[in-house]
Amino acid sequence: MNLKFDDQNLIKKEFKQKLGWFEEEFDMIFRNKTHNYTKNDLRLANEILDKLSETINEYRNEKLLFDLVTTLNNIERKHPEFF
């Protein structure tokens, strides 16, 4: 008996779920501040966005890259002050 396992689809699905979680968490942290950001807020936002941006270099799959860039664009649209 052979079990076929499509790990690429599982990886893609998990990646998209994590991107969604990431965007939700970023919104939750910064949504209610409405431009009353401390230096610590700005530093934290930049560190988070830098880490997400660095992820672009790790993936060679065009669909995953598209999803990643879309997430960054969504965050930029909602929080332009961090870009």
PyMOL commands that place a pseudoatom at each C-alpha (Angstrom):
pseudoatom trace, name=CA, resn=MET, resi=1, chain=A, elem=C, hetatm=0, pos=[0.000, 0.000, 0.000]
pseudoatom trace, name=CA, resn=ASN, resi=2, chain=A, elem=C, hetatm=0, pos=[1.366, 3.402, -0.998]
pseudoatom trace, name=CA, resn=LEU, resi=3, chain=A, elem=C, hetatm=0, pos=[0.298, 6.665, 0.482]
pseudoatom trace, name=CA, resn=LYS, resi=4, chain=A, elem=C, hetatm=0, pos=[0.545, 9.588, -1.897]
pseudoatom trace, name=CA, resn=PHE, resi=5, chain=A, elem=C, hetatm=0, pos=[1.251, 12.829, -0.189]
pseudoatom trace, name=CA, resn=ASP, resi=6, chain=A, elem=C, hetatm=0, pos=[1.323, 16.127, -2.043]
pseudoatom trace, name=CA, resn=ASP, resi=7, chain=A, elem=C, hetatm=0, pos=[3.643, 18.070, 0.213]
pseudoatom trace, name=CA, resn=GLN, resi=8, chain=A, elem=C, hetatm=0, pos=[3.906, 21.011, -2.206]
pseudoatom trace, name=CA, resn=ASN, resi=9, chain=A, elem=C, hetatm=0, pos=[0.194, 21.757, -1.938]
pseudoatom trace, name=CA, resn=LEU, resi=10, chain=A, elem=C, hetatm=0, pos=[0.343, 21.387, 1.824]
pseudoatom trace, name=CA, resn=ILE, resi=11, chain=A, elem=C, hetatm=0, pos=[3.302, 23.773, 2.011]
pseudoatom trace, name=CA, resn=LYS, resi=12, chain=A, elem=C, hetatm=0, pos=[1.512, 26.318, -0.190]
pseudoatom trace, name=CA, resn=LYS, resi=13, chain=A, elem=C, hetatm=0, pos=[-1.656, 26.081, 1.896]
pseudoatom trace, name=CA, resn=GLU, resi=14, chain=A, elem=C, hetatm=0, pos=[0.252, 26.482, 5.149]
pseudoatom trace, name=CA, resn=PHE, resi=15, chain=A, elem=C, hetatm=0, pos=[2.234, 29.405, 3.719]
pseudoatom trace, name=CA, resn=LYS, resi=16, chain=A, elem=C, hetatm=0, pos=[-0.976, 31.217, 2.719]
pseudoatom trace, name=CA, resn=GLN, resi=17, chain=A, elem=C, hetatm=0, pos=[-2.475, 30.588, 6.163]
pseudoatom trace, name=CA, resn=LYS, resi=18, chain=A, elem=C, hetatm=0, pos=[0.611, 32.026, 7.844]
pseudoatom trace, name=CA, resn=LEU, resi=19, chain=A, elem=C, hetatm=0, pos=[0.528, 35.092, 5.590]
pseudoatom trace, name=CA, resn=GLY, resi=20, chain=A, elem=C, hetatm=0, pos=[-3.106, 35.651, 6.546]
pseudoatom trace, name=CA, resn=TRP, resi=21, chain=A, elem=C, hetatm=0, pos=[-2.252, 35.275, 10.218]
pseudoatom trace, name=CA, resn=PHE, resi=22, chain=A, elem=C, hetatm=0, pos=[0.685, 37.646, 9.820]
pseudoatom trace, name=CA, resn=GLU, resi=23, chain=A, elem=C, hetatm=0, pos=[-1.462, 40.352, 8.229]
pseudoatom trace, name=CA, resn=GLU, resi=24, chain=A, elem=C, hetatm=0, pos=[-4.151, 39.977, 10.918]
pseudoatom trace, name=CA, resn=GLU, resi=25, chain=A, elem=C, hetatm=0, pos=[-1.579, 40.222, 13.708]
pseudoatom trace, name=CA, resn=PHE, resi=26, chain=A, elem=C, hetatm=0, pos=[0.030, 43.304, 12.172]
pseudoatom trace, name=CA, resn=ASP, resi=27, chain=A, elem=C, hetatm=0, pos=[-3.401, 44.937, 11.899]
pseudoatom trace, name=CA, resn=MET, resi=28, chain=A, elem=C, hetatm=0, pos=[-4.246, 44.012, 15.474]
pseudoatom trace, name=CA, resn=ILE, resi=29, chain=A, elem=C, hetatm=0, pos=[-1.018, 45.517, 16.813]
pseudoatom trace, name=CA, resn=PHE, resi=30, chain=A, elem=C, hetatm=0, pos=[-1.192, 48.796, 14.896]
pseudoatom trace, name=CA, resn=ARG, resi=31, chain=A, elem=C, hetatm=0, pos=[-4.828, 49.330, 13.885]
pseudoatom trace, name=CA, resn=ASN, resi=32, chain=A, elem=C, hetatm=0, pos=[-6.009, 51.227, 16.947]
pseudoatom trace, name=CA, resn=LYS, resi=33, chain=A, elem=C, hetatm=0, pos=[-2.990, 53.479, 17.302]
pseudoatom trace, name=CA, resn=THR, resi=34, chain=A, elem=C, hetatm=0, pos=[-4.103, 55.805, 14.463]
pseudoatom trace, name=CA, resn=HIS, resi=35, chain=A, elem=C, hetatm=0, pos=[-0.801, 57.549, 13.873]
pseudoatom trace, name=CA, resn=ASN, resi=36, chain=A, elem=C, hetatm=0, pos=[0.082, 57.929, 17.564]
pseudoatom trace, name=CA, resn=TYR, resi=37, chain=A, elem=C, hetatm=0, pos=[3.135, 55.735, 17.133]
pseudoatom trace, name=CA, resn=THR, resi=38, chain=A, elem=C, hetatm=0, pos=[5.987, 55.666, 19.584]
pseudoatom trace, name=CA, resn=LYS, resi=39, chain=A, elem=C, hetatm=0, pos=[9.575, 55.084, 18.509]
pseudoatom trace, name=CA, resn=ASN, resi=40, chain=A, elem=C, hetatm=0, pos=[9.172, 51.531, 19.789]
pseudoatom trace, name=CA, resn=ASP, resi=41, chain=A, elem=C, hetatm=0, pos=[6.072, 51.029, 17.588]
pseudoatom trace, name=CA, resn=LEU, resi=42, chain=A, elem=C, hetatm=0, pos=[7.980, 52.222, 14.529]
pseudoatom trace, name=CA, resn=ARG, resi=43, chain=A, elem=C, hetatm=0, pos=[10.955, 50.018, 15.354]
pseudoatom trace, name=CA, resn=LEU, resi=44, chain=A, elem=C, hetatm=0, pos=[8.718, 46.978, 15.873]
pseudoatom trace, name=CA, resn=ALA, resi=45, chain=A, elem=C, hetatm=0, pos=[6.802, 47.586, 12.639]
pseudoatom trace, name=CA, resn=ASN, resi=46, chain=A, elem=C, hetatm=0, pos=[10.034, 47.967, 10.687]
pseudoatom trace, name=CA, resn=GLU, resi=47, chain=A, elem=C, hetatm=0, pos=[11.497, 44.791, 12.181]
pseudoatom trace, name=CA, resn=ILE, resi=48, chain=A, elem=C, hetatm=0, pos=[8.360, 42.826, 11.348]
pseudoatom trace, name=CA, resn=LEU, resi=49, chain=A, elem=C, hetatm=0, pos=[8.184, 44.155, 7.793]
pseudoatom trace, name=CA, resn=ASP, resi=50, chain=A, elem=C, hetatm=0, pos=[11.907, 43.582, 7.259]
pseudoatom trace, name=CA, resn=LYS, resi=51, chain=A, elem=C, hetatm=0, pos=[11.516, 39.938, 8.278]
pseudoatom trace, name=CA, resn=LEU, resi=52, chain=A, elem=C, hetatm=0, pos=[8.579, 39.488, 5.942]
pseudoatom trace, name=CA, resn=SER, resi=53, chain=A, elem=C, hetatm=0, pos=[10.463, 41.197, 3.118]
pseudoatom trace, name=CA, resn=GLU, resi=54, chain=A, elem=C, hetatm=0, pos=[13.492, 38.959, 3.683]
pseudoatom trace, name=CA, resn=THR, resi=55, chain=A, elem=C, hetatm=0, pos=[11.221, 35.968, 3.114]
pseudoatom trace, name=CA, resn=ILE, resi=56, chain=A, elem=C, hetatm=0, pos=[10.904, 37.013, -0.529]
pseudoatom trace, name=CA, resn=ASN, resi=57, chain=A, elem=C, hetatm=0, pos=[14.499, 35.929, -1.123]
pseudoatom trace, name=CA, resn=GLU, resi=58, chain=A, elem=C, hetatm=0, pos=[13.868, 32.460, 0.303]
pseudoatom trace, name=CA, resn=TYR, resi=59, chain=A, elem=C, hetatm=0, pos=[11.115, 31.375, -2.078]
pseudoatom trace, name=CA, resn=ARG, resi=60, chain=A, elem=C, hetatm=0, pos=[11.496, 30.595, -5.755]
pseudoatom trace, name=CA, resn=ASN, resi=61, chain=A, elem=C, hetatm=0, pos=[7.878, 29.613, -6.310]
pseudoatom trace, name=CA, resn=GLU, resi=62, chain=A, elem=C, hetatm=0, pos=[6.125, 32.380, -8.266]
pseudoatom trace, name=CA, resn=LYS, resi=63, chain=A, elem=C, hetatm=0, pos=[2.731, 31.734, -6.664]
pseudoatom trace, name=CA, resn=LEU, resi=64, chain=A, elem=C, hetatm=0, pos=[4.168, 31.969, -3.151]
pseudoatom trace, name=CA, resn=LEU, resi=65, chain=A, elem=C, hetatm=0, pos=[6.047, 35.131, -4.095]
pseudoatom trace, name=CA, resn=PHE, resi=66, chain=A, elem=C, hetatm=0, pos=[2.857, 36.623, -5.498]
pseudoatom trace, name=CA, resn=ASP, resi=67, chain=A, elem=C, hetatm=0, pos=[1.006, 35.811, -2.257]
pseudoatom trace, name=CA, resn=LEU, resi=68, chain=A, elem=C, hetatm=0, pos=[3.819, 37.314, -0.215]
pseudoatom trace, name=CA, resn=VAL, resi=69, chain=A, elem=C, hetatm=0, pos=[3.919, 40.529, -2.247]
pseudoatom trace, name=CA, resn=THR, resi=70, chain=A, elem=C, hetatm=0, pos=[0.125, 40.752, -2.098]
pseudoatom trace, name=CA, resn=THR, resi=71, chain=A, elem=C, hetatm=0, pos=[0.271, 40.542, 1.698]
pseudoatom trace, name=CA, resn=LEU, resi=72, chain=A, elem=C, hetatm=0, pos=[2.899, 43.288, 1.836]
pseudoatom trace, name=CA, resn=ASN, resi=73, chain=A, elem=C, hetatm=0, pos=[0.794, 45.447, -0.493]
pseudoatom trace, name=CA, resn=ASN, resi=74, chain=A, elem=C, hetatm=0, pos=[-2.289, 44.914, 1.684]
pseudoatom trace, name=CA, resn=ILE, resi=75, chain=A, elem=C, hetatm=0, pos=[-0.365, 45.981, 4.773]
pseudoatom trace, name=CA, resn=GLU, resi=76, chain=A, elem=C, hetatm=0, pos=[1.061, 49.005, 2.945]
pseudoatom trace, name=CA, resn=ARG, resi=77, chain=A, elem=C, hetatm=0, pos=[-2.414, 50.057, 1.811]
pseudoatom trace, name=CA, resn=LYS, resi=78, chain=A, elem=C, hetatm=0, pos=[-3.728, 49.894, 5.394]
pseudoatom trace, name=CA, resn=HIS, resi=79, chain=A, elem=C, hetatm=0, pos=[-0.596, 51.231, 7.111]
pseudoatom trace, name=CA, resn=PRO, resi=80, chain=A, elem=C, hetatm=0, pos=[1.260, 53.488, 4.618]
pseudoatom trace, name=CA, resn=GLU, resi=81, chain=A, elem=C, hetatm=0, pos=[3.083, 55.288, 7.416]
pseudoatom trace, name=CA, resn=PHE, resi=82, chain=A, elem=C, hetatm=0, pos=[5.354, 52.266, 7.833]
pseudoatom trace, name=CA, resn=PHE, resi=83, chain=A, elem=C, hetatm=0, pos=[6.527, 52.244, 4.215]
for i in range(1, 83): cmd.bond("trace and resi %d" % i, "trace and resi %d" % (i + 1))
show_as sticks, trace
zoom trace
